[in-house]
């Protein structure tokens, strides 16, 4: 009986964790960061035509952010768009534990096929895909955007 209770509790905990970590059904509006090859423009068209999410031009109105890179550079851009994530206590210190978690370099290269849908508030990656174009011509970028949005739609429908 105790084992059954433990298994049920573990199942409930895992279910709620997976729903939070990958649940894109609550995303109603997205902001698209500039992407390699102008992919953000093609995604804007496909997402808008898909009808299940609204594309916004004001990052403060977005539930989530589409980006082709994450890391320190992305965090800095979020900082400039939204301001400080954590409230300051007013104390000045020479180093905090967070300072050691940041990489020494930010890297300037754009993504190489990975796309991420990041929750604006929690900054958790809600969804990701790896998809590369064969080339950078308009038809191929449009096909790639269609593939990405179709997969997002399938994954979104699967979570309901």
C-alpha positions as CSV (number, residue, x, y, z in Angstrom):
1,X,0.0,0.0,0.0
2,X,2.8,2.4,0.9
3,X,4.5,1.6,-2.4
4,X,1.4,2.3,-4.4
5,X,1.0,5.7,-2.6
6,X,4.7,6.5,-3.4
7,X,4.2,5.5,-7.1
8,X,1.0,7.6,-7.4
9,X,2.7,10.6,-5.8
10,X,5.7,10.2,-8.1
11,X,3.5,10.0,-11.1
12,X,1.6,13.1,-10.2
13,X,4.8,15.0,-9.6
14,X,6.3,13.9,-12.9
15,X,3.1,14.7,-14.8
16,X,2.9,18.2,-13.3
17,X,6.6,18.8,-14.1
18,X,6.3,17.7,-17.7
19,X,3.2,19.8,-18.2
20,X,5.0,22.9,-17.0
21,X,8.3,22.4,-18.7
22,X,6.9,21.7,-22.1
23,X,3.4,23.1,-22.2
24,X,2.9,25.4,-25.1
25,X,-0.9,25.4,-25.0
26,X,-0.9,28.4,-22.7
27,X,1.1,30.5,-25.2
28,X,-1.2,33.0,-26.9
29,X,1.3,35.6,-28.2
30,X,4.9,35.4,-29.3
31,X,7.7,37.8,-30.0
32,X,10.2,36.8,-32.7
33,X,13.8,37.6,-32.2
34,X,15.8,38.3,-35.4
35,X,17.0,35.0,-36.8
36,X,19.5,33.8,-39.3
37,X,18.4,34.0,-43.0
38,X,15.4,36.2,-42.0
39,X,13.6,33.1,-40.7
40,X,11.8,35.2,-38.2
41,X,9.9,36.9,-41.0
42,X,8.8,33.6,-42.6
43,X,7.8,32.3,-39.1
44,X,5.7,35.4,-38.5
45,X,3.7,34.7,-41.7
46,X,3.2,31.0,-40.9
47,X,2.4,31.6,-37.2
48,X,-0.2,34.2,-38.1
49,X,-1.8,32.1,-40.8
50,X,-1.8,29.1,-38.4
51,X,-4.2,31.0,-36.2
52,X,-3.2,29.4,-32.9
53,X,-0.8,32.1,-31.7
54,X,-0.6,35.8,-32.2
55,X,2.7,37.4,-33.3
56,X,3.4,40.7,-31.5
57,X,5.9,43.4,-32.3
58,X,6.1,44.7,-28.7
59,X,8.1,42.2,-26.6
60,X,6.2,43.3,-23.5
61,X,3.0,41.9,-24.9
62,X,4.4,38.4,-25.5
63,X,3.8,35.3,-23.5
64,X,6.8,33.6,-25.1
65,X,9.8,34.4,-27.3
66,X,11.0,32.6,-30.4
67,X,14.8,32.7,-30.8
68,X,17.5,30.7,-32.6
69,X,20.0,31.2,-29.8
70,X,20.0,30.9,-26.1
71,X,22.7,31.7,-23.6
72,X,24.4,34.8,-22.3
73,X,23.7,36.9,-25.4
74,X,20.0,36.0,-25.3
75,X,19.8,36.8,-21.6
76,X,21.4,40.2,-22.2
77,X,18.8,40.9,-24.9
78,X,16.0,39.9,-22.5
79,X,17.5,42.1,-19.9
80,X,17.5,45.1,-22.3
81,X,13.9,44.4,-23.4
82,X,12.3,43.6,-20.0
83,X,14.6,45.0,-17.4
84,X,16.1,43.2,-14.4
85,X,14.5,39.8,-13.7
86,X,15.4,39.7,-10.0
87,X,14.6,42.6,-7.6
88,X,17.7,44.2,-6.2
89,X,18.2,44.5,-2.4
90,X,20.2,47.7,-2.8
91,X,23.4,46.1,-1.5
92,X,26.6,46.3,-3.5
93,X,28.8,43.2,-3.6
94,X,31.9,42.3,-5.5
95,X,30.6,39.0,-6.7
96,X,27.4,36.9,-6.5
97,X,26.9,33.2,-7.0
98,X,25.2,34.1,-10.3
99,X,28.3,35.8,-11.6
100,X,30.1,32.4,-11.7
101,X,27.4,30.7,-13.7
102,X,27.8,33.1,-16.7
103,X,30.1,32.2,-19.5
104,X,33.2,34.4,-20.0
105,X,32.3,35.0,-23.7
106,X,28.9,35.6,-25.2
107,X,29.6,34.5,-28.7
108,X,28.2,36.4,-31.7
109,X,27.1,33.6,-34.0
110,X,23.4,33.0,-34.8
111,X,21.8,29.6,-34.4
112,X,22.6,26.8,-36.7
113,X,19.2,25.1,-36.9
114,X,18.0,25.1,-33.3
115,X,14.9,27.1,-32.5
116,X,13.6,27.7,-29.0
117,X,10.2,28.9,-27.7
118,X,11.1,30.5,-24.3
119,X,8.5,31.5,-21.6
120,X,8.9,35.3,-21.1
121,X,8.3,35.2,-17.3
122,X,10.1,32.0,-16.2
123,X,12.6,32.0,-19.1
124,X,12.1,28.2,-19.4
125,X,12.5,26.7,-22.8
126,X,8.9,25.5,-23.5
127,X,9.6,23.9,-26.9
128,X,12.4,23.5,-29.3
129,X,13.2,22.0,-32.7
130,X,16.2,21.4,-34.9
131,X,15.5,22.3,-38.5
132,X,18.0,23.5,-41.1
133,X,17.3,24.9,-44.5
134,X,19.0,23.4,-47.6
135,X,19.8,26.9,-48.7
136,X,18.8,30.5,-47.9
137,X,16.5,31.1,-50.8
138,X,12.9,32.4,-50.1
139,X,11.1,29.2,-51.1
140,X,13.3,27.1,-48.9
141,X,13.0,29.4,-45.9
142,X,9.2,29.5,-46.3
143,X,9.1,25.7,-46.4
144,X,11.3,25.5,-43.3
145,X,8.9,27.9,-41.5
146,X,6.0,25.8,-42.5
147,X,7.6,22.7,-41.2
148,X,8.4,24.4,-37.9
149,X,4.9,25.8,-37.4
150,X,3.3,22.5,-38.4
151,X,5.4,20.6,-35.8
152,X,4.6,23.2,-33.1
153,X,0.9,22.8,-34.0
154,X,1.1,19.0,-33.6
155,X,3.0,19.3,-30.3
156,X,0.6,21.9,-29.1
157,X,-2.4,19.7,-30.0
158,X,-0.8,16.7,-28.3
159,X,-0.6,18.5,-25.0
160,X,-4.3,19.1,-24.7
